[in-house]
């Protein structure tokens, strides 16, 4: 829903790179409804393959990535729609990514849904930042034609093949906020990961709302610290 050229995306990516001491590759994925899912997942995988190609090309590969990147500790990271993309991209990773080794996935307020409403969705249906009708419209415009919110791209809980691949996430950090209408779904998602043997670190705040880190500098700093700690623990 956003471009890497937007100030918020650029500044948050730059800050993450500086404070986590990481090279951050931000993906300019195609947007719906002109390009519906899984186009965005394909763009994420294409970005992974591009990084792989830079690492493999010892003569013409991107010098900064080749000389300073640690290919043994790669993470997929996303917020909201981007977290949905990171999740689905992780499940699509194949063995042809060497020398890259993906060790974890960071999902900040991941966007999932279903036809059945959760209690938090009903309670916060008129949320001023992300009202339920807007969320429904997002899925209507993004999902493949003829599908509904129980499609696996939206609802990973009902698809057995998706659940069978969950260990491909590696270590997983999930971040959520109590004032987000998606909070019940985020917490159920964590429970599903744990039940399938995924090592999960869940960071939930009782207060806050969806995408609060866009306008609240204190919460943005807290999320950054969560990510720094998570990546640091994987060293």
RAWO-V801630 format. One record per pair of residues at least 12 apart in sequence whose C-alpha atoms are under 8 Angstrom apart, sorted by the first residue. I is the first residue (numbers start at 1). J is the second residue. If there is no record, write none. Layout:
((I & J) (I & J))
//
This chain:
((1 & 31) (1 & 81) (3 & 28) (3 & 29) (4 & 26) (4 & 27) (4 & 28) (8 & 214) (13 & 26) (16 & 224) (19 & 228) (20 & 227) (20 & 228) (20 & 231) (20 & 232) (22 & 69) (23 & 65) (23 & 69) (27 & 43) (27 & 44) (27 & 47) (28 & 43) (29 & 43) (29 & 44) (30 & 43) (32 & 141) (32 & 142) (33 & 141) (33 & 142) (35 & 142) (36 & 141) (36 & 142) (36 & 143) (36 & 144) (37 & 142) (37 & 143) (37 & 144) (37 & 153) (38 & 144) (38 & 153) (40 & 85) (41 & 85) (41 & 86) (41 & 88) (41 & 89) (42 & 89) (44 & 85) (44 & 86) (44 & 89) (45 & 89) (45 & 92) (45 & 93) (48 & 97) (49 & 97) (51 & 65) (52 & 97) (52 & 98) (52 & 99) (52 & 100) (54 & 66) (55 & 71) (55 & 99) (56 & 99) (71 & 99) (71 & 100) (71 & 101) (72 & 99) (72 & 100) (72 & 101) (72 & 102) (72 & 103) (73 & 100) (73 & 101) (73 & 102) (73 & 103) (73 & 234) (73 & 235) (74 & 100) (74 & 101) (74 & 102) (74 & 103) (74 & 104) (75 & 102) (75 & 103) (75 & 104) (75 & 105) (75 & 106) (76 & 90) (76 & 102) (76 & 104) (76 & 105) (76 & 106) (77 & 105) (77 & 106) (77 & 107) (77 & 108) (78 & 106) (78 & 107) (78 & 108) (78 & 110) (79 & 107) (79 & 108) (79 & 109) (79 & 110) (79 & 211) (80 & 107) (80 & 108) (80 & 109) (80 & 110) (80 & 111) (80 & 210) (80 & 211) (81 & 110) (81 & 111) (82 & 110) (83 & 106) (83 & 107) (83 & 108) (83 & 109) (83 & 110) (83 & 111) (84 & 107) (84 & 110) (84 & 111) (84 & 112) (86 & 105) (86 & 106) (86 & 107) (87 & 105) (87 & 107) (87 & 169) (88 & 153) (90 & 105) (90 & 168) (90 & 169) (91 & 162) (91 & 165) (91 & 166) (91 & 168) (91 & 169) (93 & 168) (102 & 170) (103 & 169) (103 & 170) (103 & 171) (103 & 234) (104 & 169) (104 & 170) (104 & 171) (104 & 172) (104 & 173) (105 & 169) (105 & 170) (105 & 171) (105 & 172) (105 & 173) (106 & 172) (106 & 173) (106 & 174) (106 & 227) (107 & 172) (107 & 173) (107 & 174) (107 & 175) (108 & 173) (108 & 174) (108 & 175) (108 & 176) (109 & 174) (109 & 175) (109 & 176) (109 & 177) (109 & 182) (109 & 186) (109 & 210) (109 & 211) (110 & 174) (110 & 175) (110 & 186) (111 & 154) (111 & 182) (112 & 154) (112 & 155) (112 & 156) (112 & 182) (112 & 185) (112 & 186) (113 & 149) (113 & 150) (113 & 154) (113 & 155) (113 & 185) (114 & 149) (114 & 150) (114 & 151) (114 & 154) (114 & 155) (115 & 148) (115 & 149) (115 & 150) (118 & 184) (118 & 185) (119 & 184) (120 & 180) (120 & 181) (120 & 182) (120 & 183) (120 & 184) (121 & 181) (121 & 182) (121 & 184) (122 & 181) (123 & 181) (124 & 179) (124 & 180) (124 & 181) (125 & 181) (127 & 181) (129 & 209) (129 & 210) (130 & 181) (130 & 210) (132 & 181) (139 & 154) (157 & 189) (157 & 192) (163 & 196) (166 & 193) (166 & 196) (166 & 198) (167 & 196) (167 & 197) (167 & 198) (169 & 198) (170 & 198) (170 & 199) (171 & 198) (171 & 199) (171 & 200) (171 & 201) (172 & 198) (172 & 199) (172 & 200) (172 & 201) (173 & 200) (173 & 201) (173 & 202) (173 & 203) (173 & 227) (173 & 230) (174 & 186) (174 & 190) (174 & 200) (174 & 201) (174 & 202) (174 & 203) (175 & 202) (175 & 203) (175 & 204) (175 & 223) (176 & 203) (176 & 204) (176 & 205) (177 & 204) (177 & 205) (177 & 206) (177 & 207) (177 & 208) (177 & 209) (177 & 210) (178 & 204) (178 & 205) (178 & 206) (178 & 207) (178 & 208) (178 & 209) (179 & 206) (179 & 207) (179 & 208) (179 & 209) (179 & 210) (180 & 208) (180 & 209) (180 & 210) (181 & 209) (181 & 210) (182 & 210) (190 & 202) (203 & 226))
//
